[in-house]
Amino acid sequence: MRQLTENQPKTGQDPSITVTVNNGLGKYDNMTDDAQLFISSHIAQTPPEYLEETLRAIMEHPHADVPMVDDKGKLVVLIDAPTSKDAIKTIESIQSLANIYSFTPVYQHEEV
């Protein structure tokens, strides 16, 4: 498994494909005392030939981050959302991606 570094472009097998890893905070980087917080982690699996395409699609979600991937098609997906509703929408959207054949929850935490 290789770790993707925050805010650095990563190039996969195809040199024309570049993915920028965000910092997982989306547009909610100023948490206040009355804010909710929902954090979860998941292991996603995709066929290796679709890894870059799947990674790019996951990173389009504002509440998703992918800190680690491997060449066999496994991805660690972190969800950092302001509410459980936003988190569930993100999770369901990622699960429904065409090349995701497994999306297993590992950890979740909610603060209200």
C-alpha positions as CSV (number, residue, x, y, z in Angstrom):
1,M,0.0,0.0,0.0
2,R,1.3,3.4,-0.8
3,Q,0.4,6.6,1.0
4,L,-0.7,9.6,-0.9
5,T,0.7,12.8,0.4
6,E,-1.6,15.7,1.2
7,N,-2.0,18.2,-1.6
8,Q,0.6,16.6,-3.9
9,P,-0.3,15.5,-7.4
10,K,0.0,11.7,-7.9
11,T,0.5,10.1,-11.3
12,G,-0.6,6.5,-11.9
13,Q,0.2,4.0,-14.6
14,D,-1.0,6.5,-17.2
15,P,1.2,9.6,-16.9
16,S,-1.7,11.8,-18.2
17,I,-3.7,11.0,-15.1
18,T,-3.1,13.2,-12.1
19,V,-5.0,13.2,-8.8
20,T,-4.6,15.8,-6.2
21,V,-5.3,14.6,-2.6
22,N,-7.2,17.0,-0.5
23,N,-6.8,17.4,3.2
24,G,-10.1,15.8,4.1
25,L,-11.6,18.9,5.5
26,G,-13.6,19.9,2.5
27,K,-15.3,23.3,3.1
28,Y,-15.8,22.6,6.8
29,D,-12.4,23.5,8.3
30,N,-13.6,25.9,10.9
31,M,-15.4,23.7,13.4
32,T,-17.3,25.5,16.2
33,D,-18.5,24.2,19.5
34,D,-22.1,23.7,18.2
35,A,-21.0,21.9,15.0
36,Q,-21.6,18.2,14.4
37,L,-18.9,16.0,13.1
38,F,-19.1,12.6,11.4
39,I,-15.9,10.7,10.7
40,S,-15.7,7.2,9.1
41,S,-13.1,5.1,7.3
42,H,-13.7,2.4,4.7
43,I,-11.7,0.0,2.6
44,A,-12.8,0.1,-1.1
45,Q,-11.8,-2.4,-3.7
46,T,-11.8,-1.9,-7.5
47,P,-10.2,-3.8,-10.3
48,P,-6.6,-2.6,-10.6
49,E,-7.2,-1.4,-14.2
50,Y,-9.8,1.0,-12.9
51,L,-7.8,2.3,-9.9
52,E,-7.0,5.7,-11.3
53,E,-10.5,6.3,-12.6
54,T,-12.1,5.2,-9.3
55,L,-9.6,7.3,-7.3
56,R,-10.5,10.4,-9.3
57,A,-14.2,9.7,-8.9
58,I,-13.9,9.4,-5.1
59,M,-11.9,12.5,-4.8
60,E,-14.6,14.5,-6.5
61,H,-16.7,14.1,-3.3
62,P,-16.2,17.1,-1.0
63,H,-16.2,15.0,2.2
64,A,-14.0,12.2,1.0
65,D,-10.3,11.7,1.1
66,V,-8.0,8.8,0.0
67,P,-4.8,8.7,2.0
68,M,-3.6,5.2,0.9
69,V,-3.9,3.0,-2.2
70,D,-2.2,-0.1,-3.5
71,D,-1.6,-1.5,-6.9
72,K,-4.1,-4.3,-6.4
73,G,-7.1,-1.9,-6.3
74,K,-7.5,-1.4,-2.5
75,L,-8.2,2.2,-1.3
76,V,-8.5,3.6,2.2
77,V,-11.4,6.1,2.1
78,L,-11.9,8.6,4.9
79,I,-15.2,10.5,5.2
80,D,-15.1,13.7,7.2
81,A,-18.6,15.3,7.0
82,P,-20.4,18.0,9.1
83,T,-23.5,15.8,9.6
84,S,-24.4,12.1,9.4
85,K,-26.7,13.0,6.5
86,D,-23.8,14.4,4.4
87,A,-21.7,11.4,5.4
88,I,-24.4,8.9,4.3
89,K,-24.9,10.7,1.0
90,T,-21.2,10.5,0.4
91,I,-20.9,6.8,1.4
92,E,-23.9,5.8,-0.8
93,S,-22.5,7.8,-3.8
94,I,-19.1,6.1,-3.5
95,Q,-20.7,2.7,-3.1
96,S,-22.7,3.2,-6.3
97,L,-19.6,4.0,-8.4
98,A,-19.4,1.6,-11.4
99,N,-16.1,0.1,-10.5
100,I,-16.4,-0.3,-6.7
101,Y,-17.1,-3.9,-5.9
102,S,-16.5,-3.7,-2.2
103,F,-16.8,-0.9,0.3
104,T,-16.3,-2.1,3.8
105,P,-16.7,0.2,6.9
106,V,-13.8,0.0,9.3
107,Y,-14.5,2.9,11.8
108,Q,-17.1,5.5,12.5
109,H,-17.5,8.3,15.0
110,E,-20.1,11.1,15.4
111,E,-20.0,14.1,17.6
112,V,-23.1,16.1,18.2
